[in-house]
Amino acid sequence: MKLVCSKSNLLTGLQVVSKAVPNKTTMSILECILIDSTGGEIKLTANDMELGIETIIEGDIVEKGIIALDAKIFLEIVRKLPDNDITITTDSNFKTTITCEKAKFNIIGKSGEDFSYLPMIERNESIVLSQYTLKEVIRQTIFSISDNDNNKLMSGELFEINGEEMRVISLDGHRISIRKIHLKNSYPSQKVVVPGKTLNEISKILGGDADKDVTIFFTDKHIVFEFENTTVVSRLIEGEYFKIDQMLSSDYETKVEINKKELLDCIDRATLLIKEGDKKPIIINITDGSMELKINSTVGSMDEEIDISKVGKDLMIGFNPKFLIDALRVIDDETITIYLVNPKAPCFIRDEENNYIYLILPVNFTTV
């Protein structure tokens, strides 16, 4: 095999597919990136058996071939080469020579025939949305997934399609994040749970262009994302997702309208007094026209008031400040509405159309 391509094209392609290279594995071939030019185009592939990424890069194929190279070494070599054309040649013994200007590296590759290719997925059921929309909806929900492997379903997000509407839902046992998206067309009903790792990696790859689309294909066990020259295939998380609608309520005793930035900035300031690992709640006291926020820690205390518009009862309630900050940071509205019932019941932050819903459980607190 002999290929010539620019450093920028090769490096971009390697950075995309390397997100599917496992950190630890007993199969050394999975630590490799496959370069395949047998089909007349330069295709890079990585696969950790749960997540696989394939991308096509521009370049000249002088001689067709296939080789698997250690991902970490290959990526670092390319990253540190001069900004010029790179030539990659291999021989029958898998010896690979990488040259750029006066730099020359020789590394030993592995047979491409041993590589675990991406599974062949039937591309039947699909939806189309913009790269921008997908990137945004991941950003607005991904923080609510659980990093605890004890419950696999909590480590993923539910993609629920119904006609012209898609809901993306995540939860970790303390909070729920829901985003509703209006699709360009109507699609058959569909429910799948996509691993958080897959969505995290896709959001890093996506350019976020509103004019460029992503096509998403579903099967019983896999989900496929296709955009530009890249294909991402991921296993789905199997199992029945939680009955979210039973956890949502439109009942409230207290309704608060507040400037989002003021509230976010105030909570952000309060967290200056919390040491890492310290579980100090922020205590919110709601009265007519005012929300008072207090925090007490071993470092010190803070007390601040914000003007609000309130309907209903006065209320004092405590929250993990991080959970409030996570939700507020991804809401674009200038003014938000918070619905509360009592100090033991979850609060809801949502807009009138339910395009976003953030449910946050309160925490116990003691007043001094």
N, C-alpha and C positions, 0 to 999 in steps of 0.2 A: 504493500500500500504506500502511496505517496500523495500527500495533500499539501496545499499551500493556502493559508488564509491569514487575514489580518489579526493582530493580537487582540484588538478590541472585540471583533466578532467572536473569536475563540474564547476569550475570557468571559464575555457576557454569557455565552452558552454554557460554559462550565459552571459559572456561579448559579445559573438557573437549575441545572440538573443535580448539582452537588447537594441540594437540599433534601434529596432522596437517598443520600448515602448514609447508612447507619453508623452511629458512633461506636457501637460495639456489636460484633457478630462473630459467630464461629465459622462462617463461610467467607473465606478471603475474597472470593469472586465478587461478593456484594460490596466490598470496599473499593471496587473499581468503577470507572466510568467507561462505557462502551463507545467506541468510535466506529461507526459503520458507514462505509461509502459504497457498499455493494449495489445499492439501488439507484445510484446516479446522483445522490445528494448526500451531504455530510450530516449525519444524524448522531446526536449525543444522547446517551440514555443512562440513567441510574435507577436502581430499584432495591428497596429494602424488604420486599415481599408484602408490605402493607401499603406503601406509597411508591409509585413509580413516576418518573418525569422523563419526557422525551422532547428534545428541541432540535430544530433544523437550523444550521448556520450556513452563511454564504462562504464560498471558497472554491478553489480549483482542485478538481480531482485529476491528478496526473496518472495515478494507477489505483484502481479500485481495491478495496480490502476491508478487513475488520480486525480490531484489536481491543482488548480490555486493559486499561492502565490504572494503576493505583491513584485513586481520586485525590488524595491529600497531596502526594508528591507532584502529580501532574498539574494541579491547580496552582501550587506554589511556584513551580517552575515558570508557568505561563505568566503568572502575576509579576514576576521579577525580570522577565525578559524585556529588551528594548521595545519601544512602541513602533514596531515594523512588522512586515510579513513573517510568519512562522511557517517553517516546513517540517512536516512530520513524515518520516519514512519508517517502514517496518520490514523485517526480513522473515524468512520461513521459520526461524527459531524464536519469533516474537520479540527479538531485540528491536527496540524503538529508538530512533534518533530524532531529537528535536533541535532544530537550529534556527537562529535568528541573528542576523548580522554576523558578528564574530563569535557569538556564544553557541556552544554545542553541548547537548546533554545526551547521554546514552542510558536508557533504563530498560528493564526487562518487563514485558507485558505478559498477559495471559491470553489464551485462545478465546476469541469471541464466541466460539461455538459453546463454551461452557457457561456463558452469561445467562442469567434469568431474564428473559425478555418480558415486556409488559404483557399482561394477559389480553387475549383477543376479546373485545367487548362488542356485543351487538349494539349498534347505535340506532335504537328505535325510539324509545321515549326520550324527549329532550325539551328543554326550554332555552330561551335566549334572553340575556340581559346585558347591560353595558358593563364594561370593566369597572367603571367608576362606581356603579350601583353595588356590584358584588364586593368590591374592596371596602366600601363604606359600611355595608351591612355586617361584614365580618368585624370591622373595627368597633361597631356599635353594640356588639353582642359577645365577642370572644372572651372578654374579661370575666364573664359569669360562669364559664365552664370550670369544672373541678379538675385539679391536678392529682386527685386521689384515684388510684386505679381500682379501688375496692368496688366502685360502681362505674362500669365502663360507659353506661349511657350518659352519665354526668360529664364524661370527658369529651363528649361530642355535642353537636348542635343539630336540632331537628329542622329539616327543610320540609315545610308542609305547603303543597301547592293545591290550590282549589280555584279552578277557572282562571280568572285574570289576576289572581292574588297569590302572593307567596308570603308565608310567615317564617321567620327564622327565630328559633327559640333556644336559649341556653339557661342552665340553672346549676347551682352548686350546693343546694341545701339551705342556703342563707338568703338567696336572692334569685330572681328570675329576670331575664332580659328578653324582650320580644320586639321585633321590628317587622312591620308589614310593608310589603313592596307591591306596587301595581305593575303588572307585566304588560308588555305590548300586545300580546295575544292571549287567547284563552287556551288552557291546557287541561288534560285529564287530571283527576285527583291523584296525589302522590305524597307519600311520607317516607323520608329516609333520615337516618342519623349519621352525620358526617363527622369523622374524627377531628377534634380540635387541632391536632398537629397538622393535618392536611390543610385546613383552612388558614392556619397561621402561615404556612409556607406559601400558599397561593397568594395571600395578601401581600407578601414580600415580592413576589414575581410580577404581579399585575401592575401595569403602568398607571391604571386609574383614569384612562382616557374615556370621556363620556361618549365619544364617537366610535369607539371600538367595542365590539361585542365579545361575549363569552357564551359558548354553547355548552350546556350541561346535559349529559346523558345519564340516565338511571337504569340500573338493572337490580335484580334481587340482592346481589352481594357487592356491587361496585358502583362507583360514581366516576364519571369522566368529565374533565374540564378541558375544552379546546379553545385556544385563543392565539391569534397570530400564528407563529410557527411552533407553538408549544402544546403538548398534550400531557395532562396530569391524570393518572389513574389511581384511585384509592379504594381500598376495601371500606365497606360500610360497617357501622357498629350494629350488630344484630340484637333484636329484642324489642319489646313494646315500650315506646317512650311514655313518660309520665303524662297523666291526664291533666294537662295544664289548665284547661278552661274551668275545671272544678276548683282550682286554686285562685281564680280571679273573681273579684267581686266589684259590683258597682255601688255597693252600700258604703256610706261614710257618715261620720258624725261631725267631722271637721274638714273644711276645704280651704286650702291656702293658695293664693296666687302671689308669686314672689319673683323678683329679678334674679335670673339664673346666675349671672356673673357675680352679683353681690353675695349670694349664698355660697357659691363655689369658693370665692376668694376668702370668705370668712372661715369656712371649714378648713381650707388650706392653711390659713394662718394658725388655726387652733392646733393643727397636727405638728407644728414646730415644737410643742411641749410634750410630744409623745415619743418615747424612745422606741427603737425597733424591737418588736416582740412584745411591747407593752399593749395590753388590751383595754385601754381606757376609752369609754364611750363618750360621744359628744351628747350633751343633754340639751334638748330643744324644748323651750317653754313658749307655747303659743297662746297669745291673748289678743284682744281686739286691737288690730292695727300694728301689732308688733310681734316679732319672733326673737326671743332671746336665746343665744347659744352660749353654753358654758362648757368648759373642760377643766378638770382638776387632775394633776399628775404629780409625780415625785419631783418634777422639774419646776412646776409652778402652776398657775391657773390663768384662765382667760375668760372674759365675759364680753359679749358684743350683742348689740341689738340691730335688727334689720326691719325696715318698714314692710308691711305686708297688707294684703286684702284678705280678710278672713270671713268665712261663713260657717256658722255652727258653734260647737262647744270649745271652751278653752281646753288645752291639753299639754301635758308634760310627757315627753317620750325620749328614749335614748337609742342611739345608733352607733354602729361601727363607722367611724368617719370615712374610712377607705371606701366602703361600699357606696356611700353617698357621692364621694368624689368621682369614683369610676363611672357612675351613671350620669352625673352632671356634665362631665367632660365631653361626652359624646352626644349630648342634646344640643341642637343648633338654635332652638327657640330662645328668644330674648327673655320672655316671661314663661314660667312653668307653673303647672298646677299640681299640688300635692293633696292626695286624699288620705285621710286617717280615720280610724275608728276608735281605738283606745290604746293605752300604753303597751298592751300585749299583742296587738294585731298588726299585721304588716301594713306598711304605707305603700301607696301607689303613686308613681309619677307618670302621668300620661297626658297626651293631647286629646282633643275632642274626638278626632277621627280614629283614635287608637292606632295611629301609625307607629307609635312607640309606647310601650308599657314597661316600666321598671318597678318590680316588686322588691321591697327590702324588709326583712324581718327586723324588729326592734331587739334591743338587748336590755337586760336588767341593769339597774343602776341604783345607787344610794345617794340621797341628797344630804348635804352637810349643813 
